[in-house]
């Protein structure tokens, strides 16, 4: 016996709408594209050291040459190497190392979207993958340059004891993560600004240079900073890198760190990171049209 014909059901419909307004970070989507992030990071690393004579040695030469310049002009000519417990060469290198990592990561991330113009206009993927992967090159450079800091400390007899070494093994990765978050937050913000306003590609290097001199922890001992001046105190408070670089140096030397200033710096870093991501998500829908 033939059963009555069943009524036809309509196929399911999928309605795709573009996001409107401010959008939160889609962590699940970034996790699905984690292999793409790794591939992009590996590509940037290979391109950086391809067809170079010295290869990864450039990651050590740059901070080493800057250490020499700072030691001559700030250490000897300005007299900052007088009456210091730590040799000024080690002091300034331990400050330049995290700063160069942040500046390089920020610059790489800021230029990552404009540099991927052909990819962005052809296929879809989470655009945040570009600045995130661009930071990987700076991390590799940091690892190479950190080896020279270890050599300098051993050469000057500054190797911390067992307690200081264990504390450094625990704290240095945490401080490096905070520095990475700061560089990534500003790099993501500038990446969006580079697409929307092309003159920002000229403004960013200038701002990075000014920021270096506004971070006295790189080259100036703490006892030479007038912390009683309210303007200087406000400047140091609003500059999270000053506290993080100081904490990084003191951790490497086996000294205690000021957790109060580090906590304020971490709070500012989180705010900057979230603000940068929110702005990037706000403007990324226009990238393929205006890039």
N, C-alpha and C positions, 0 to 999 in steps of 0.2 A: 504494500500500500504506500503510495507516494505521499510523503509528508508535505504539508503546505509550505510554500516558499517563505523563508524567513525574511523579514524586512531588512533592507540594506542599511548598514550603519555608516555614518559619515566618518571619514578618516580623521584622526586627531590633528588638531591645528596647533602650531607653535608660533606664538606671536613674539617677535624680536623687536624690542624698542631700545633706542639709544639711551644711555644714562643721562640724567638731567641733574644739574646742580652739583653740589659737593658730594663726592663719593668716598667712602672709606677704602682702606687698602684691602684688596682681595687676596688675603693670604693663601686661600685654598687654590686659587688660580696660579699664583706664583709657585706653589709647591708642585702643581701638575707640570709646570714648565721648568722644573729644576734642572733637568738635563740640558735644556737650551741655555740656561744661565752658565752652566759649567762649560759647555762648548764655546760660548762667546768669550768666557774668561780665558780659556786655553788659547783661543785664537789671538786675543790681545797680547798674551804673554809671548807667543811665538813671533808675532809681528814686531814686538818691541825689541827682541834680541836677534832677529833674523838679519843676516848680512852686516853684522857688527864685528869689529876687530876684537874688542875686549869683552863683548857679551855682557854677562851678568856683573862683571867687574865695575861697570858704570854705576851700579847701585851702591857700591862702596866708595868709589872715587868722588862722587858728588858731595856727600856729607863730609868726607875727609878733607876735600879742598875748602869747603865752607868753614870747617873747623879751623884750618890754618889761617884763613882770612880773618875770622872772628878773633882768634887768639892774638893776631898781630895788632889789629886796630882797637878791639875792645880790651883785650888782656894787657898788652904792653903799653900802647899809646894812651889808653884811657885809665890805666892802672887798676883794672878790675882783678888782676891776678895777684894782687898784694894781700898778704895776711889771710889767705884762704886755706881752709883745711883740705879741700879737694883741688888738685891741679886744674887750672882753668881749661886746659884742653879736654880733660875728661868731663868737666862740668858743662862746657858748651856743646860737646858732642852728644851728651846724654839729653840735652834739650833740643838740639837740631834733629836728632833721630825721629822722635814722634812728630815734630813739626813738619819735616819733609814728607813723612808718610801722609799726614793730613792734607798738605797742600797738593801733593801729587794725586792722591785719591780724589780730592775735590775737583781738580782740573780735568782728570780723566772722565769723571762722571758728568761734569758739566758739558763736555764736548761729545759725549757718547751718542746722544740722540741725533744731533746734526750730522755726525759722521756716519750714521746708519740710514741715510736718506733713502737709498735704493731699496733697502729691506722694508722700511716702514711703509712705503707707498705700494708694496706688492702683496704682503701677507699680513695676517693678524697674529699678534702675540702680545702678552702683557708688556707694555712699554717700559715699565719699571725694571724689567730684566736687563736693559741696557746699562743704566748707571750702576746697578748692583754688580754686574759682571765686570764693569770697568774698574772697580775698586780692587779687584783681585791682583792686578799688576802691581799696585802700590804695596800690597801685602807681601808679595814675593820680594820686592826690593827691600822692604823693612827687614825681612828675615836675613837677607844677605848682609845688610848694613849692621844689624845687631851683633853679628859675629865680631866686627871690628871694635865695638864697645866692650865686649868681653875681653878682647886682647889688650885694649888700653887699660882696663881696670886691673888685669893681672900684671901688666907691665909696671904700673904705679903702686902695686901692693894694696889695692883697694877691694880685693875680693871679699865679700861678706862672709861671716861665719855660717855655721850650719843652720841656725835659726833664721838668719837673714836670707839665706839661699832658699829655704823652704817657703818663707813668706813671699819671696820674689817669684818663685815658680807658681804660686797661687794667684798673686795680685797682678803680675804683668799681663797675663791673658785677659783679665777683667778690665784693666785700664786700656789695653789695646782694643777691646771690644767697644769701650766707651768712645775712644778716639775714632774708631771706624764708624760708629753711629753718627758722630758729629760730622765727619767728612761726607758720609752718605746723605745725611739730611740736607746739608748745604749743596752738595753736588746735585741731588735730585731737584732742589729748588732752582739752581742755576741752569740745569738742563732744560727745564720748561721755559725759563726766561730767554735762553739762547735761541730757542725756536721762535718764540713770540717777538722778541726784539733782538735783531741780529747784532746791534752794537754792543750787546753784553759780552760777546766774545772778546772784545777789547777791554771792557771794564773789569772782567773777572781777574786777569793776571795782575792788574793794578791793585785791586782790592786785596788780593792774596799777599802782595808785597807789603802793603800798608799794615795788614793784620799781623804780619810777622813782627814788625817793630812795635806794634801795640800789645805784644805778648812778651813782657820783660822776663818771664821765667826762662826764656830761651838763652839769654845772654847776660842777664843781670842777677847777681846773688840777692837773696831775700833781704839781707841786712843793708843793701844799697837802695832799696825801694822805700819811699816815704809813704808808709801805709797809714799815717795819721791825716794825710790830706784827703778830704771827703771826695774830691773829684777823682783822685787816683783810686781810692777804695771802690767807688762806683764802677770805674772802668775795669778794674780787676774782677769785680763781682759779675759783670755782664759778659766777661770773656771766659767761657768755660775752659778753653784750652790752657789758660794760665795755670789753673789749679790742677788740671790733668797732667800737664807736662811736669809741673813741680812734683806731683805724686809719683809719676813714672821715674823721674831721676832719683828721688829719695828711696824708692823701692829698690832700684838697681844698686844703690850704694849701701843698702841695708839699714836705712834710717826709717823712723816712724813718719807717717803722713798725717796731714790734717784732714780728718774725715768730714768735718763740717764743711769745709770749702769743696771737697770732692762731692759731697752730697748735693750741694747747690749746683755744682757744675753738671752733675748727672741729670738733675731736673731740667736744667736749661737745654741740655743735649736732647732729651726726650721731646721737649716742646718743639725744638727746631726740626727734629726729624719728622714728627707728626705734621707740622705746618708745611714742610717741604713736600711730603707725600700728598697731602691734601691739595696743595696748589697744582702739583703735577697731574693728579687724577682729574682735576678740574679742567685742565687745558689739553690733555692728551688726545681728546677726541678730534681736535683740529689739526693734529700734527701732519697727517697725510695730505691735508689740503694746503697748508701754508709752508711746509718745510722746503 
